[in-house]
Structures are given as C-alpha cells and as structure tokens.
Amino acid sequence: MSKEPLIVTCGLGSNSTAVLVGYQERGIIPDHIIFADTGGERPETYAYKYILSAWLVKHGMPAVETIKTDLPPLYENCIKNKELPSVVYGRKSCSDKWKTRPMNKALRIKGYDNVVKVIGIDADEAHRAGESQRKWIKHIYPLLDWDWGRDECIEAINRAGLPQPGKSSCYFCPNMHGTEVRKLNHDYPNLAKKACFMEKNASLTEIKGLGRSWSWTEMLKIDDMFSEDYKQFSGTDCGCHDG
C-alpha cells in the first residue's frame, strides 16, 4: 500500500459500494470515504449513506463523509442562471464544480499534500479511467485491478449482506434515458416536476431540453396519455455517475 492517505470517492452507487466491500474482504481500511453532495441526488441515495456508513463502522472502517461546495446546490444554481446542467452543452463542469473541486478542497483542508484517490469505475467501463490532472493526486481503480464488472459488483454487495444501492446521479441528470425519466416521474412525481420546471425556466436556443434533442416536459406529457410499464429501465454513463 502507498504511504499517501487512501481516499475513496463514494457516489453511494453500486460501483463505489463494491469497492468498499472488496476492501473489507481484503483487510484494506481507507483513511477517508467521501461523498460529494450536489444537493440533487435521489432520496434513496441519501438514505443509503446511513445504511452503508453503519456497515462500514461495524467492519472497522470510517463512515461516509459528506462534502459540499461553497456554491449553491446545483439545481438552485441552474434556476438562478436560467440554464441546464453543463453536460447538456457538451461540458462536464457540473461534475467538476460540485464534486471534484469540493473533494479536493476538503482534502487540502485536512492538510494532505499527496493522496491516493480511489475511483469506482468497473471493468465494463474501463474507457472512463484516466490519470489525475493534479500532480498531488494519484488515481487508482481497484475494480479494474480485480476485473470486476457490473455483475461482480452486484455479487460482492450481496455477499456483504447490503441492499443494492442502484445507480447514483442527480435526479435531473441530462444523461438519463427516457425510461429512467419515466420511472422518476412514476416514483417521485414532485422531483420530475422540479426537473421540468428547470427545463422551462432555462433560456434555450438549439437545445430542446434536458434530453438535448428532446424535452422531458413534452415526453412526459405524451406519456400521461398512455399506460407505461415502469419496471424495466436502462441506465447510461455520466461523468459523475456511480453504478
């Protein structure tokens, strides 16, 4: 193991949870486990923090620490600026400003000059892995080292006796598939309404809405006219998603 502090970046989704299970099985104890809160996660993600933290402490590991930026929550920031999350426009500054920078600032405040940051990218998405742009941070990807894909992550979480956390991302993430948007509307209609308000409030030209080439608002209006099966839905990759 490196002498630098071992920092697990935890999105409270399947991948980072599987990393922590794998570390527990191998007797590896991180120095910190940090979750960067954009203020826009799904309710089950926030609830999972307490479930996971209890399991971690029970196994002699640190609880999950919540890190927040000095900026307003991402949703409120978009409303104020009459815009959508930056990934809609082909940028990933929302992930950088509300997750990466706050985590790095918190590590500096802790007095760390060099750290090893653990990132939960699984073997099915190895293309997302990359080196840190900051010299004082080293990225490592244990799921790639263990050759754990999605199935192996799910199996590990089951072995630990933990409930499956599912995917973690903002409820208004533009990288959600239409089936995910429908499920959000089914499970949390109030959050779907907030996302649609964000869309209506934004000053848009070429972009039609949160779906880039399509509007969540218009899609859900059409869906209200027909019966839908919300049980099956697919996910997609986002620069800050976890699992």
Secondary structure, 3 states (H helix, E strand, C coil): CCCCCEEEECCCCHHHHHHHHHHHHHCCCCCEEEEECCCCECHHHHHHHHHHHHHHHHCCCCCEEEECCCCCCHHHHHHHHCCCCHHHHCCCHHHHHHHHHHHHHHHHHCCCCCEEEECCCCHHHHHHCCCCCCCCEEEECHHHHCCCCHHHHHHHHHHCCCCCCCCECECCCCCCCHHHHHHHHHHCHHHHHHHHHHHHHCCCCCCCECCECCCHHHHHHHHCCCCCCCCCCCCCCCCCCEC
